[in-house]
Amino acid sequence: MDTKKLFPQVDGLLHGGDYNPEQWLDRPDILEKDIEYMKQAGINTVTMGVFSWAVHEPTEGNISFDWLAPIMDKLYANGIYTVLATPTGARPAWLDEKYPSAMRCDERGVRNHHGVRHNHCMQSPEFREKVRIMDTALAKKFANHPGLLMWHISNEFGGYCYCDTCRKKFQEWLADRYDHDINKLNKAWWTTFWSHTFNSFDQIDPPYANGENCVLGLNLDWKRFSTWSATDFMRFEIDTLRSAGATEPTTTNFMEMFYDYDYWYMSKFIDIISWDNYPEMHNNRQSDADHLLERSFNHALFRSLKPGQPFMMMESAPGVVNWRPYNKYRRPGMHKLISMQAVSAGSDTVQYFQIRKSRGSSEQWHGAVIDHIGTNDTRIFKEVAGLGADLKKISEIAGTVSNNKVAIIYDWDNRWAIDDAWALSNETKITIRPVWKSTMSL
């Protein structure tokens, strides 16, 4: 049986997930209890630092990891490894106040306000300089730490920016793509229609909501460019870590058949594929079996991005999520079923969002291994602990790879083009959520 273990230093499969101890720095007793519970649940890895920029650097230039280093050391002393994130998925207020170019512009070219997540312009030179400083400091502090498994680059990349910097980058990208020949672009986009012919690349805008958005070639190339832009930023972060001495593997967490970016392209520049799996069990449009068949397709898709090695299920919900219109608890046993499906499809990890429920704010009620009650006497905790014991029993499968006999072509470019085409049934083209038949085998 062919094997390629992602993490030779770990005996067996990874079991764990996102952990945010910075929410509990005033409660060392809770941090102590968390480690005890993790060991009871068979958790051997945590992902830290995903949204920790404001704690790492509360004011500009005041960078300190004094809170993180001892926690990471203590986890390792208890047999728990760390996946360490770069904190670029969300920024502190001081950064946006001083460097407004870090914030995105919307589809009308209007600058966003500070807030939410992934509200950053990935081409902003000022933002990149702040990222370079932060990522360099992280790598110099933690690279080659014995408890460090890998680097988690940002978090769930997504979205578009329509600022002037991105507009200029788009024009440069188009010029390179069409050999600096504007006539070649005009022919490819068929801009003769509606007299939309361009005389130079400098005339081309992104597909603004209040501008040109009816040239289908423009729309398609904008999505290609946005994939390039996100990947360029991701590579910038990886290169920064490497330049500062980091040697550990890298990943970023993908999201199902995500619409914004072409994962085939992005996957070339990371070491390990990971994705966030949140099945919508017990929904009112399909059976659980059919829904899990959709999950199977997603697992197969991400397995195929690097077919010679396992992938990672970087996030899943051990209980209920909090961001759907109706957030249903799963029936007993479904957690094990969902987790083992991922492992059987090629994942070497079962990881969660999150280890302990958030103390407040928008994800306060998102499910976690440890509930607000703070005990190990809950159904969710017991199911997670039971799964942890089961994963240990099958530890020998870590590193195994699939020998697939069937291929399905899935192409983001084609999907974007079909979805944007003005033809047939414009409102009901099924291009985002296919409905698979129960007899299909993946």
N, C-alpha and C positions, 0 to 999 in steps of 0.2 A: 504494500500500500504506500503510495507516494505521500510524503509529508513535507511541510514547510512551516515550521513553527514561527509565529510572528514574534514571540517573546520567549526565547530559550530560557531566560532566568526564572520564568514562572512555571511551576509544575501544574500543567493542566490548562483548563479554560479560564478566561477572565470572567469575574463576577463582581459587579459594582456599579458605579455611576457617578453623576455629578454631586459634588459635595461642596457646600458653601459655609465653611466654618467662620468666615469673617462676620457672619450674622450673629455669632455667639461668642465673640471675643470677651465679652463681659461676664460670660458664664463658663469658666473652665470646667466646672463640674459636668456640664452637658457635653463638652468635647471629650471628656474622659469616658462618659457613658456611651457616647457614639462609637468609640473604638471597641468597647466591650460588646455592643450590639452587632457591630460589623463582623466581628469574629464569630459570634453566635450564628449569624446568617451565612457564613461561608463567603463573605465578601473579601476579595483579595486585591481590589484596585479601586481608586477614586479618581475622578477628574476634578481638578481644582483650578481656580483662577480665571474661569470663563468670563465673568463679569466683575473683575476685581480691580479695575484700573483706579477707581477713586480711592481704594484702600491702599493700593501700591503707591499712588502718587496723589495725595490729598490736595496739594498745591503744586504749581508748576516747578519742576526740578527737585522736589522733595520726595525722592523715591526711596522707599525702604521695604524690605521683605522680612523684617524682623518678626512680623506676625506669622508669616507663612513657613519660614524655614523650620522652626521647632515643631510645627504640626506635621510637616512632611517627614522630618526625622522620626517623630514618635510613631507615625503610621508605619514607616518602614521597619522600625524596631518590633512592631507587632505583626509583621508579615503582610502589610498592605502597601502596594505600590501606587505611584502617582502618575497620572497622565496630566501634564501641565499645559495649560492653555495660554495663548497670547490674548490679552484682554481687549481686543479691538472690536468686538461685537457691539460694545456700548461705551460711550465716552463720558468723562466727568464734565460737569458744567463749566468749570474754569477753562477747559480747552476750547469749547465752542464759543465762549464769551470772547476770548482773546483771538481765536483763529476761526472766524465764521466760514472761511472756505472749506473747513472740515465737514460742514453740513451740506447735505444734498440740495439740489434744486429739483422741483417737481416737474411734471410733464408740460407745464406752462412756463418753465424757466424761473419760477419763484423760489427763493431760498427758504428751506424749511427752518423751523425753530428747533431749539435743543430738545432732545427727548427720544423716547422709545428706543428701539434697537436698529442697527444697520441703517442709521441715518447719516452715514458718512460718505463723502466723495472719495472714491478709491484712487482718484488721480490728483487730489489736492497735494501740492508739494509741501505745504505747511503741515497737513495732517501726517503725511509720510515721515516727515522729520521727527514728529513726536512719537510715531510708531517705532521708528528706528532707534530712538533713545531708549524707549521702554523695552523693546525686544532684546536689545543689546544688553541691558542691565539684567534681564531675566536669564539670558543664556550665560552670562559671566558668573551669575550666582549659582545656577542650578545645573548647568550642563555637566554630565558625567556623575551626577549624584547617583549613588547605588540604588536608590528607590525610584528613580525617574525612568519610566518605561518609554515615553514618547512625547512629542509635542503636538498639541491640538491647536491648529491654526484658526484663530478667530472663532466664529460660530455661525453655522447655517447661513452661509453667504446668500444674498438675494437682493433684488431690486435694481433700479436704474437711477442714474443721475444725469440731469439735463443742464448742468451749469456750463459756463463759457469754457472752462478748462476741459471738460469732457467733450464739448462741441468741437474744440480744436483738435483734441486727440482723435475724435471720430473722423474728422477730415483727413488727418495724417494717415490713419489706418486705411481709409478708403483709397487714398492715393497710392499707398503701397499695394493694396489688393488689386487695383486696376492699372498697375504699371505706370502710374502718373499720366494716364491717358484718359481725359475726361470723356472723349467720344466712346471709349470702350465701356465706361460706366453707363453712359446714356443708352447705349445699345442693350446692355445687359438688363437695365431697369425699364427699358422701353418708354423713355420719358417724352418721346414725341407726342404721345397721347396727352391731351389737355394742355399742350404747349408747356410742359414741365421740364424742358431741356435745360441742362446746366452748362454754363460756359467755363466754370472752374470749380475745383473742389472747395474753394473758400465760400462758395455760395450755398453749400449744402448744410442744412440744419439737421439735428436729430428730429424724429417724428413727433414734434410738439403737438399737444392737444389742440392748440390754437394756431397750428401751422400746417405744414405738409405731412399728411399721414395717409395719403391715398395712393402713394407709389409703393407697390407691394415689394419691389426689390429693395427700396429704402428701409422698409419695416423689417425685412428679413436680415439685411446687413446690420441694422441697428442691434438686433438680438445677437448676431455673431460678434459684433464689436463688444457688446456688454459682457458676453462670456469671456472675451479676451481681456477686458478691463478688470474683471473680478479675478481672473487667473493671474494677470500681471501683478495685482496687489498681493495675492496669495504667495506668488513666487518671491516678491519683494520681502515679505515677512520671513519666508524660509531662508532666503539668501542672507538676511540680517542675522538670523540665529546661527547659521553655519559660519558666517564671518566672525562671530563672537565665540566660537568654539563648540557649538552644539553638534553632537554626532548621532543623537538618537533619531529614530524614524519619525516621520511626520504624517499627519492626516488632517482632514477637515470633514465635518459631518455633513453629508449630503442629505437630501430630503425627497424620498419617493421619486416619482417621475416629475420632478420639479420643472416648472415651465420656464423660468427666467434664463437658465444657463444650460449649455451643452456639457453634460458631465463626462462624455467621452473625451472632450478636449481637456477639461480640468484634471481628469484622473491621471494624465501623463506626468504631472508635475508633483505628485505626492507619492509617498512610499506605500501607504496602506489605505485601502478603501474602507470608509465607515459610513453608516447612514442611520437616520433616526426613524424608528418604526413605531407608529401609533395606530394600531388597528382600531376601527370603529365597530366594536363587537355589539351584537344584539341591536343592530339598526333595523329600520322598518322598510328597507327597500330590497333586502336580499338575506339569504340564509347565512349563518355563521360560516358554513362550509364554503360558500361562494366567496364570501369576503376574505377568508383565509387563502383562497386560491389567488385572489388579487395580491395578497401579501407574498405568496410564493413567486409570482411574477417579479415583484420588486426585489426579492432576495436574489433571484436569478440574474436580474439586470445588474445589480451591484457586484455579484460574484463574477460576472463577465468582464467588468472593467479591468480587473487584473486576474485573469483566469488561473494563473499558476500558484495562487496562494489563497488562504482564507480571507474573509472580510470581517468587519466588526459591526455588530449591532450596537452603536454608540449610545443611543437613547431608546428607552421604551418606558411605559408607565406601569409601575407595579400595582397601581390602583386606578383611580379615576383621573382623567384630565380635567382642565377647567376652562378650555377655550372653544369648545363646541357649543352649539345652541342648546343641546341637551347632553349633560355629562353623566353617563350611566356607569354604575359599578358593574364590574364583570362578575359573572357567576363563578362559584368556587371551581377551581381546576383550570380555568381559562388562562391564568398567568403561566402555568407550567406548559400548557399547550402552545401558547404563542412563543414562549422562550425556546422550547425544544424544536419548534418548527424552524426558527432561525438557525439553531445549531445544526439541524439535519440538512439545511439548505447551504451550509458552508460557513456560518459565522463561528469564530473562535471566542466570541464574547457574548455575554448577556449583561447589558449595562442599562442604567435607569436614569431618568430625570424624575426623582432625585433621591438622595440618601435620607435626608431629613427635610420635612416640610418647611417651607419658607416662613419666616417670622412675621412677614407682612407684605403689603403691596399686591401687585396684580396676580402673582402666582402663589399667594398664600394658601389657596385651596387646591393647588395641583397635588396629585397623589405622590406619595413617597414611601420608602421602606419604613421609616420611623415617623409616626403620626404626631400631631400636636400633643396628644396625651403623653408622649414621651416614654412609652413602655414597649416591651416585646410581646405584650399580650393582646395582639390584634390579629385579625384574619390575614391581613396583607403581610405583616411581618412573618407570620408562621408559614405562609405560602412561599415567601422569598427564602426563608431559612430552609424549607423543604427542598426547594429547587437548588439551593447551594449545595446541599448534601448530595442530590442527584448528579449535579455537574461534576462533583469529585469522583463519583463512581464511574463516570465515562471519560475521565481525564486523558485516557490514551488516544482519544480521537483528535486531540489538539494538533493542529498542523496538517490535517488531512485535506486533500483537495478533491474536487469532483471531476469525474470523467464523463462529460456530457455527450449525449448522442443526438440531441436535437438542437437546432438553432432557430431563433426568431430574430428577425431584423428589427431593430428599434432605432430610429434616427431622429434626432431633435430638429435638424434642418427641415426635414420632410414634414414633421409634425407642425412646425411653425408655419411653413408655406401653405399647407392644406387648411390650417385653422384660419389663416388670413385671407384665403381665396374668396372672392365674391362670386359664389356659384352655388347651385343646387340649394340646399337648405342651410342658409347662413346661420340661423339661430340654434340649430339642433345638431350640427356636425359633432359627432362623438369622437373627439381627439384627445381629451384629457383623461377621462375615466372610462376605459373600456370595460365592458361587461363580459367576463369570461364564462364559458360554459363549464359546468362541473365535470364534464368528461375530458377536458383538456388536461394533458400531462406535461409538466415542465421538468 
